[in-house]
């Protein structure tokens, strides 16, 4: 089975390539090698390779920057998936597409299910939702995987930011009133490959939108505390900085973050037997890999 991966240089794309399952013929393309906003380039790549699955890990993910670069965000997050969908239709491929908890407003008190009404509050979330909708309108065999608070060894993320700031500063201020689910890039990649294996074995899938994120629920402050404590144990930090909880109002940003973006992941467990990973175990693995670099 042939898989065309877009966005191979990103956090998740990097792990998809690294963790590729045997028996799949993977063609990994970075955004510089294949710009998904270029319809003719996407169509040519798909026509040449003739993939069975297109895995789209390419996205504009700079949440705050998206507010001032909305045209670029919409191009990558909405036009890009539209181009991939049309190319997939042309070659008869299925599409696996990554999306985000930011499609929700974050004003719920219960974990968001796939059937809950979206309500993005910023350009990033709105453009990602539009990409989902464009893909679903074009391709019947499409699977959208919404995830949250992604971290890993490769690329920029909260874990690496905390390690850097923890080494440089004696005190860190971290938001303690936003709740969500940290998710490792490696776990997301393994989930996508498990879905691809299901598809290869059965010849079909229950298509649609699924949520996949780590467990347990935490705040950014909780997450930071775990990162720093475990980094100290791993020898990545020589001392613990003081970690001060602050409110969202204390740390204004151009984009409004969801106060509560917990994803209910029971549907993917029920349908495919894919369980939520414990992000603390994944964090230990990431810290160990960083220690060995």
C-alpha positions in Angstrom: 0.0 0.0 0.0 1.4 3.4 -1.0 1.3 6.4 1.3 2.0 10.0 0.3 3.0 12.1 3.3 2.8 15.9 3.2 4.4 18.1 5.8 7.2 15.6 6.6 9.4 18.2 8.3 6.8 19.1 10.9 6.5 17.7 14.4 4.1 14.9 13.5 5.2 14.5 9.9 8.8 13.8 11.2 7.4 11.0 13.4 5.2 9.5 10.7 8.3 9.0 8.6 10.4 7.7 11.5 7.8 5.2 12.6 6.6 4.0 9.2 5.3 0.5 9.4 6.8 -2.3 7.3 4.8 -3.2 4.2 3.9 0.4 3.3 5.6 2.3 0.5 6.0 5.8 1.9 6.8 8.8 -0.1 7.5 11.6 2.4 7.5 15.2 1.2 8.4 18.3 3.2 6.5 21.6 2.6 9.5 22.8 0.6 9.4 19.7 -1.6 5.6 19.8 -2.1 3.7 22.9 -1.4 0.1 21.8 -0.8 -1.2 25.3 -1.7 0.0 24.6 -5.3 -2.8 22.7 -6.9 -0.9 21.6 -10.0 2.1 20.4 -7.9 -0.2 18.4 -5.7 -2.0 16.8 -8.6 1.3 16.0 -10.3 2.8 14.4 -7.2 -0.3 12.3 -6.7 -0.6 11.3 -10.4 3.1 10.2 -10.5 3.1 8.2 -7.2 -0.5 7.0 -7.3 -0.9 6.7 -3.5 -3.6 4.6 -1.8 -3.5 7.0 1.2 -2.5 10.7 1.4 -1.5 11.6 5.0 -1.6 15.3 5.4 0.6 16.6 8.3 1.2 20.0 6.6 -0.4 22.9 8.4 0.0 26.5 9.4 0.2 26.2 13.2 1.5 29.6 14.4 -1.6 30.4 16.4 -0.8 34.0 17.3 0.9 34.8 14.0 -2.2 33.6 12.1 -4.1 36.6 13.4 -1.8 38.9 11.4 -1.0 36.4 8.6 -4.5 35.2 8.0 -4.1 34.9 4.2 -1.2 32.5 4.6 -3.0 30.5 7.3 -6.1 30.1 5.2 -4.1 29.1 2.2 -2.3 26.3 4.0 -5.1 25.2 6.2 -8.0 25.4 3.8 -6.8 25.7 0.2 -4.1 23.0 0.9 -6.6 20.3 2.0 -8.9 21.2 -0.9 -6.0 20.6 -3.3 -5.2 17.3 -1.7 -8.8 16.2 -1.8 -9.1 16.9 -5.5 -5.8 15.0 -6.1 -7.1 12.1 -4.0 -10.3 12.0 -6.0 -8.3 12.0 -9.2 -6.2 8.9 -8.2 -8.7 7.1 -6.0 -6.8 7.7 -2.8 -8.1 8.0 0.8 -7.1 11.0 2.9 -5.9 11.0 6.5 -5.9 14.6 7.8 -4.7 16.2 11.0 -6.8 18.8 12.7 -7.0 20.5 16.1 -8.9 21.1 19.3 -8.9 24.8 18.4 -12.0 24.2 16.1 -13.9 24.4 19.4 -14.7 27.6 21.4 -13.4 26.2 24.7 -16.4 27.2 26.7 -17.7 23.7 27.5 -17.5 22.0 30.8 -17.6 18.5 29.2 -15.0 16.9 27.0 -15.7 17.7 23.3 -17.2 14.9 21.2 -16.8 14.6 17.4 -20.5 15.5 17.1 -20.3 18.7 19.1 -20.7 22.0 17.2 -17.4 23.7 16.5 -16.9 27.4 17.2 -13.4 28.5 16.6 -12.4 31.9 18.2 -9.3 32.7 16.0 -7.9 32.5 12.5 -6.0 29.3 13.2 -9.0 27.3 14.4 -11.3 28.8 11.7 -9.0 27.9 8.9 -8.4 24.4 10.2 -12.2 23.9 10.5 -12.6 25.1 6.9 -10.0 22.6 5.8 -11.9 19.8 7.5 -15.1 20.9 5.8 -13.5 21.2 2.3 -12.0 17.7 2.6 -15.2 16.1 3.8 -17.1 17.7 0.9 -14.7 16.4 -1.7 -13.6 12.9 -0.5 -15.9 10.2 0.9 -12.9 8.2 2.1 -11.5 10.8 4.4 -10.5 10.5 8.0 -10.0 13.6 10.1 -8.0 13.2 13.3 -8.3 16.1 15.8 -5.6 16.3 18.4 -4.2 18.8 20.9 -1.2 20.3 22.7 1.3 18.5 20.5 4.9 18.0 21.7 7.9 16.0 20.6 11.6 15.8 20.0 11.4 17.5 16.6 10.4 21.1 16.0 9.1 23.8 18.3 6.8 23.0 21.1 5.9 23.7 24.8 8.2 21.0 26.2 11.3 22.4 24.5 10.3 25.9 25.4 10.0 25.0 29.1 13.4 23.2 29.0 15.1 26.3 27.5 13.4 28.8 29.8 13.9 26.5 32.8 17.6 26.5 32.2 17.8 30.3 31.7 15.5 31.7 34.3 15.0 31.3 38.1 11.2 31.9 37.8 8.6 30.9 35.2 5.0 32.2 34.9 2.7 29.7 33.3 -1.1 29.9 32.6 -3.0 27.7 35.0 -6.6 28.3 33.9 -6.6 26.6 30.5 -7.2 22.8 30.4 -6.4 20.3 27.7 -4.7 17.1 26.7 -0.9 17.0 25.9 -0.3 14.6 23.0 3.1 13.4 21.7 3.8 13.6 18.0 5.0 9.9 18.2 1.7 8.8 19.6 -0.2 10.6 16.9 2.0 9.0 14.2 1.5 5.6 15.7 -2.3 6.2 15.7 -2.2 7.1 12.0 -0.2 4.1 11.1 -2.6 1.9 13.1 -5.5 3.3 11.1 -3.6 2.7 7.9 -3.0 -0.9 8.9 -6.8 -1.3 9.6 -7.5 0.1 6.1 -4.9 -2.2 4.5 -6.3 -5.3 6.2 -10.1 -4.5 5.8 -10.0 -2.7 2.5 -12.2 0.0 4.1 -12.7 2.1 7.2 -15.4 3.8 9.1 -14.6 7.2 7.7 -15.2 10.5 9.4 -13.9 12.6 12.2 -12.2 11.2 15.3 -10.5 12.7 18.4 -7.2 11.4 19.6 -5.3 13.0 22.5 -3.2 12.2 25.6 -4.5 11.6 29.1 -4.9 12.8 31.8 -6.4 16.3 31.5 -4.1 19.0 32.8 -3.4 22.8 32.8 -0.4 24.3 31.1 1.0 24.9 34.6 0.5 21.2 35.5 2.2 20.2 32.2 5.1 22.6 32.9 5.6 21.2 36.4 5.8 17.7 35.1 8.2 18.7 32.3 10.6 20.5 34.8 10.4 17.8 37.4 11.1 15.0 35.0 13.8 17.0 33.2 15.6 17.4 36.5 15.4 13.7 37.1 16.7 13.0 33.6 19.7 15.4 34.1 18.4 17.9 31.5 18.1 20.6 34.2 20.5 21.2 37.1 18.0 23.0 39.3 14.2 23.7 39.4 13.0 27.2 38.6 10.1 28.6 40.7 6.9 27.9 38.7 4.2 30.6 39.3 0.6 30.0 38.2 -1.0 32.9 36.3 -4.3 33.5 34.6 -5.0 33.9 30.9 -5.7 37.6 31.6 -2.2 37.9 33.0 -0.7 36.7 29.7 -2.5 38.4 26.8 -1.9 37.0 23.3 -3.1 38.0 19.9 -5.2 34.8 19.5 -7.7 33.7 22.1 -6.9 30.3 23.4 -9.7 27.8 24.4 -10.1 27.8 28.2 -11.2 24.1 28.0 -10.2 22.1 25.0 -10.4 18.5 26.3 -11.2 16.0 23.6 -13.4 13.0 24.2 -11.5 10.1 22.6 -14.0 7.3 23.3 -15.1 7.0 19.7 -11.7 6.0 18.3 -11.3 3.5 21.1 -14.8 2.0 20.4 -14.3 1.9 16.6 -10.6 0.9 16.2 -9.5 -0.2 19.7 -7.0 2.7 19.8 -6.6 3.9 23.4 -5.5 7.3 24.7 -1.7 7.3 25.6 -0.5 8.6 28.9 1.3 11.8 28.0 3.6 11.4 31.1 5.0 8.2 29.7 5.5 9.9 26.3 7.1 12.9 28.0 9.7 10.6 29.6 10.5 9.1 26.1 10.9 12.6 24.6 13.1 13.8 27.4 15.3 10.6 27.1 15.7 11.2 23.3 16.6 14.9 24.0 19.1 13.8 26.6 20.8 11.5 24.1 21.1 14.2 21.4 
